[in-house]
Amino acid sequence: MNRSVISLVVLAALVFAGLSAVFIVDEREKALVMRFGRVVNVQEAPGLALKMPFVDEVVKYDDRILSLEVGPLEVTPLDDRRLVVDAFARYRITDVRRFREAVGVGNIGAAESRLDNIMRDQTREVLGTVSSNDILSSDRAALMLRIRNGAIAQAEGLGLEVIDVRLKRTDLPQANLEATFARMRAEREREAADEIARGEEAAQRVRAQADRTEVELVSEAEREAEVIRGEADAQRNSIFAEAYGADPEFFEFYRSLTAYSRSLQAGNSSLVLSPDSEFFNYLKSSQGTAGAARE
């Protein structure tokens, strides 16, 4: 009975020891076998691997492409126009042994902290050699490539490979932004004032031209009216002269009737005339002056 128990205990210990000597590496991971704080093996291929049971420790690291958000930082381009830049980097752990030696037990958090400093230094260095217009333009791929190339060499010391760097946002600081907006408003107001002044000048020219044209047209119309009026008066006088020559008595009778109709109307001023005035010749006799003479 005791031998059976001892045998089961020994068998269980052997099984446990055997299981402790085996570990699995996922295809998305890389593993380090640590013995008393020293790296004794690097396991990069996925599958089963062996280690010293109860002595070795297995530390696994992510083998996938990772992302690092670089917080807002101020840069000063060549034209001294400060900008606030946001960036992010994509990287992966390529040398787990060097990574472990560089960051120790801090793992990814410590590595990203140091990589963040590298990215900030490279971003300031590269963007400080160009103007703000180059940074704000849509064609800034060359700047991102320069930042990436500068970060690669420093990241190798951490066992990392910087795959890509992108500038997400490039804005002016709030104080500079307000000053820039104020300057833009002032420029637009100045341009608007110039346009208004030019418009007023053009309007004055148009009005002056219209006034001159009006005077010319009115003068020409009055001249033509005077000519037509003179011709009409001449034609009228000619007709009157012909009518008077054809029948002087009828012409005088017509003129008298015209005078009566114009003077003897409601609202006209009163006439004070002698009863024997010649004005009443055709009112006193139906035959007029000639009839009165015959009587």
C-alpha positions as CSV (number, residue, x, y, z in Angstrom):
1,M,0.0,0.0,0.0
2,N,2.7,2.5,0.9
3,R,4.7,1.5,-2.2
4,S,1.6,2.2,-4.4
5,V,1.1,5.6,-2.9
6,I,4.8,6.4,-3.2
7,S,4.7,5.3,-6.8
8,L,1.7,7.5,-7.6
9,V,3.4,10.5,-5.9
10,V,6.6,9.9,-7.9
11,L,4.6,9.5,-11.1
12,A,2.7,12.7,-10.4
13,A,5.9,14.5,-9.7
14,L,7.5,13.3,-12.9
15,V,4.4,14.3,-14.9
16,F,4.4,17.7,-13.2
17,A,8.1,18.1,-13.9
18,G,7.6,17.1,-17.5
19,L,4.8,19.6,-17.9
20,S,6.8,22.3,-16.3
21,A,9.6,21.6,-18.8
22,V,7.3,22.3,-21.8
23,F,5.8,25.6,-22.8
24,I,3.9,26.8,-25.9
25,V,4.8,29.7,-28.1
26,D,1.9,31.3,-30.0
27,E,2.4,32.4,-33.6
28,R,1.8,36.0,-32.4
29,E,4.5,35.9,-29.7
30,K,8.2,35.6,-29.1
31,A,9.6,34.0,-25.9
32,L,12.6,34.4,-23.7
33,V,13.8,31.6,-21.4
34,M,15.3,33.3,-18.3
35,R,17.5,31.5,-15.7
36,F,18.3,33.5,-12.6
37,G,17.7,36.7,-14.5
38,R,19.8,35.8,-17.5
39,V,18.6,35.0,-21.0
40,V,19.5,31.4,-21.8
41,N,17.3,30.8,-24.9
42,V,15.2,32.8,-27.4
43,Q,12.2,31.0,-28.9
44,E,10.8,32.9,-31.9
45,A,9.2,29.9,-33.8
46,P,5.7,29.0,-32.8
47,G,5.0,25.6,-31.2
48,L,6.3,23.6,-28.2
49,A,9.6,24.4,-26.6
50,L,11.6,23.1,-23.6
51,K,13.0,24.7,-20.5
52,M,14.5,23.6,-17.2
53,P,11.6,22.9,-14.8
54,F,11.4,24.9,-11.6
55,V,14.4,26.9,-12.6
56,D,13.8,28.6,-15.9
57,E,11.2,31.4,-16.4
58,V,9.5,32.1,-19.7
59,V,8.8,35.7,-20.7
60,K,6.6,36.3,-23.7
61,Y,6.4,39.4,-25.9
62,D,3.9,40.4,-28.6
63,D,5.3,39.8,-32.1
64,R,2.6,41.8,-33.9
65,I,2.8,45.4,-35.2
66,L,2.0,47.8,-32.3
67,S,0.9,51.4,-32.3
68,L,2.2,54.3,-30.3
69,E,0.3,57.6,-29.9
70,V,2.7,60.5,-29.6
71,G,0.9,63.2,-27.6
72,P,0.7,66.9,-28.7
73,L,4.0,68.7,-28.9
74,E,5.0,72.1,-30.0
75,V,7.5,72.6,-32.7
76,T,9.1,75.7,-34.1
77,P,9.7,75.7,-37.8
78,L,12.3,77.9,-39.6
79,D,9.8,80.8,-39.9
80,D,9.3,80.8,-36.0
81,R,5.6,80.1,-36.4
82,R,4.9,77.6,-33.6
83,L,2.8,74.6,-34.4
84,V,1.1,71.9,-32.3
85,V,1.7,68.4,-33.8
86,D,0.1,65.1,-33.1
87,A,1.8,61.9,-34.5
88,F,1.6,58.2,-34.1
89,A,4.1,55.4,-34.9
90,R,3.8,51.7,-35.8
91,Y,6.5,49.4,-34.5
92,R,7.3,45.9,-33.6
93,I,9.8,44.0,-31.4
94,T,12.4,42.5,-33.6
95,D,15.1,41.5,-31.1
96,V,13.6,40.2,-27.9
97,R,17.0,39.7,-26.3
98,R,18.1,43.3,-26.8
99,F,14.6,44.4,-25.9
100,R,14.9,42.6,-22.5
101,E,18.3,44.0,-21.9
102,A,17.2,47.6,-22.7
103,V,13.9,47.8,-20.8
104,G,14.4,45.1,-18.1
105,V,11.2,44.1,-16.4
106,G,9.4,47.3,-17.6
107,N,8.3,45.5,-20.7
108,I,6.1,47.4,-23.3
109,G,5.3,50.3,-21.0
110,A,8.9,51.2,-20.5
111,A,9.8,50.7,-24.1
112,E,6.9,52.9,-25.3
113,S,8.0,55.6,-22.9
114,R,11.5,55.6,-24.4
115,L,10.2,55.3,-27.9
116,D,7.9,58.3,-27.3
117,N,10.9,60.4,-26.3
118,I,12.7,59.3,-29.5
119,M,9.7,60.2,-31.6
120,R,9.4,63.6,-30.0
121,D,13.1,64.4,-30.5
122,Q,13.0,63.4,-34.1
123,T,9.8,65.3,-34.8
124,R,11.2,68.5,-33.4
125,E,14.5,68.0,-35.2
126,V,13.0,67.3,-38.6
127,L,10.2,69.9,-38.5
128,G,12.5,72.5,-37.2
129,T,14.4,72.4,-40.5
130,V,11.4,73.4,-42.8
131,S,8.9,76.2,-42.9
132,S,5.4,76.0,-41.5
133,N,3.9,76.0,-45.0
134,D,5.8,72.8,-45.8
135,I,4.4,71.2,-42.6
136,L,0.8,72.4,-43.2
137,S,0.8,71.4,-46.8
138,S,-0.9,68.1,-47.8
139,D,2.4,66.9,-49.4
140,R,4.4,66.1,-46.2
141,A,5.2,62.4,-46.8
142,A,8.9,63.3,-47.2
143,L,8.9,64.8,-43.7
144,M,7.2,61.7,-42.1
145,L,9.8,59.5,-43.9
146,R,12.6,61.6,-42.5
147,I,11.2,61.3,-38.9
148,R,10.9,57.5,-39.4
149,N,14.4,57.1,-40.7
150,G,15.8,59.2,-37.8
151,A,13.9,57.1,-35.3
152,I,14.9,53.7,-36.7
153,A,18.6,54.0,-35.7
154,Q,17.7,54.9,-32.1
155,A,15.0,52.4,-31.8
156,E,17.3,49.6,-32.8
157,G,19.1,50.0,-29.5
158,L,15.8,49.0,-27.8
159,G,15.3,46.0,-30.1
160,L,12.5,47.7,-31.9
161,E,11.8,48.4,-35.6
162,V,9.9,51.6,-36.4
163,I,7.7,50.7,-39.4
164,D,5.8,53.9,-40.1
165,V,5.3,57.4,-38.7
166,R,2.3,59.6,-39.4
167,L,1.5,63.2,-38.6
168,K,-2.1,63.3,-37.6
169,R,-2.7,66.9,-36.8
170,T,-0.7,70.1,-37.3
171,D,-2.4,73.2,-35.8
172,L,-1.4,76.5,-34.5
173,P,-1.4,77.0,-30.7
174,Q,-4.5,78.6,-29.3
175,A,-2.9,82.0,-28.7
176,N,-1.3,82.0,-32.1
177,L,-4.5,80.8,-33.7
178,E,-6.5,83.7,-32.3
179,A,-3.7,86.1,-33.5
180,T,-3.7,84.5,-36.9
181,F,-7.5,84.7,-37.2
182,A,-7.3,88.4,-36.2
183,R,-4.7,89.0,-38.8
184,M,-6.7,87.2,-41.4
185,R,-9.8,89.2,-40.5
186,A,-7.8,92.4,-40.8
187,E,-6.5,91.4,-44.2
188,R,-10.0,90.5,-45.4
189,E,-11.4,93.8,-44.0
190,R,-8.7,95.7,-45.8
191,E,-9.4,93.9,-49.0
192,A,-13.1,94.6,-48.6
193,A,-12.4,98.3,-48.0
194,D,-10.3,98.4,-51.2
195,E,-13.0,96.7,-53.1
196,I,-15.6,99.1,-51.8
197,A,-13.4,102.1,-52.6
198,R,-12.9,100.8,-56.2
199,G,-16.6,100.1,-56.5
200,E,-17.4,103.7,-55.3
201,E,-14.9,105.1,-57.8
202,A,-16.4,103.0,-60.6
203,A,-19.9,104.1,-59.5
204,Q,-18.9,107.8,-59.6
205,R,-17.5,107.4,-63.1
206,V,-20.8,105.7,-64.2
207,R,-22.9,108.4,-62.6
208,A,-20.8,111.2,-64.1
209,Q,-21.1,109.5,-67.5
210,A,-24.8,109.1,-67.0
211,D,-25.2,112.8,-66.0
212,R,-23.2,113.9,-69.0
213,T,-25.3,111.7,-71.3
214,E,-28.5,113.0,-69.8
215,V,-27.4,116.6,-70.3
216,E,-26.4,115.9,-73.9
217,L,-29.7,114.0,-74.6
218,V,-31.8,116.8,-73.0
219,S,-29.9,119.5,-74.9
220,E,-30.3,117.7,-78.1
221,A,-34.0,117.0,-77.5
222,E,-34.6,120.7,-76.6
223,R,-32.7,121.8,-79.7
224,E,-34.8,119.5,-81.9
225,A,-38.0,120.6,-80.1
226,E,-37.1,124.2,-80.8
227,V,-36.5,123.5,-84.4
228,I,-39.7,121.6,-84.7
229,R,-41.6,124.3,-82.8
230,G,-40.2,127.0,-85.0
231,E,-41.1,125.0,-88.2
232,A,-44.6,124.5,-86.8
233,D,-45.0,128.2,-86.0
234,A,-43.9,129.1,-89.4
235,Q,-46.3,126.6,-91.0
236,R,-49.1,127.8,-88.8
237,N,-48.4,131.4,-89.7
238,S,-48.3,130.4,-93.3
239,I,-51.7,128.8,-93.0
240,F,-53.1,131.8,-91.1
241,A,-51.7,134.1,-93.8
242,E,-53.3,132.0,-96.6
243,A,-56.6,131.8,-94.7
244,Y,-56.6,135.6,-94.0
245,G,-55.8,136.3,-97.6
246,A,-58.6,134.0,-98.9
247,D,-61.4,135.5,-96.7
248,P,-60.3,138.3,-94.3
249,E,-63.8,138.7,-92.8
250,F,-64.2,135.0,-92.0
251,F,-60.7,134.9,-90.5
252,E,-61.5,137.9,-88.3
253,F,-64.8,136.2,-87.3
254,Y,-62.9,133.0,-86.4
255,R,-60.3,134.9,-84.4
256,S,-63.1,136.7,-82.5
257,L,-64.8,133.4,-81.6
258,T,-61.5,132.0,-80.4
259,A,-61.0,135.1,-78.2
260,Y,-64.5,134.7,-76.8
261,S,-64.1,131.0,-75.9
262,R,-60.8,131.7,-74.1
263,S,-62.0,134.7,-72.2
264,L,-65.6,133.9,-71.3
265,Q,-65.0,130.8,-69.2
266,A,-65.8,130.0,-65.6
267,G,-63.0,131.0,-63.3
268,N,-61.5,133.6,-65.6
269,S,-60.9,137.1,-64.4
270,S,-63.6,139.7,-64.9
271,L,-63.3,142.0,-68.0
272,V,-64.1,145.7,-67.7
273,L,-64.8,146.9,-71.2
274,S,-66.8,149.7,-72.8
275,P,-70.2,148.5,-74.3
276,D,-69.2,149.9,-77.7
277,S,-65.8,148.1,-77.7
278,E,-64.8,146.4,-80.9
279,F,-64.5,143.2,-78.8
280,F,-68.3,142.9,-78.9
281,N,-68.8,143.5,-82.6
282,Y,-69.8,139.9,-83.4
283,L,-72.0,139.6,-80.3
284,K,-74.0,142.7,-81.2
285,S,-74.8,141.6,-84.8
286,S,-75.0,138.2,-86.5
287,Q,-73.3,139.7,-89.5
288,G,-70.4,141.2,-87.6
289,T,-68.8,144.5,-88.6
290,A,-69.9,144.4,-92.1
291,G,-73.6,143.9,-91.1
292,A,-73.4,146.7,-88.5
293,A,-72.0,149.0,-91.2
294,R,-74.8,148.2,-93.6
295,E,-77.4,148.9,-90.9
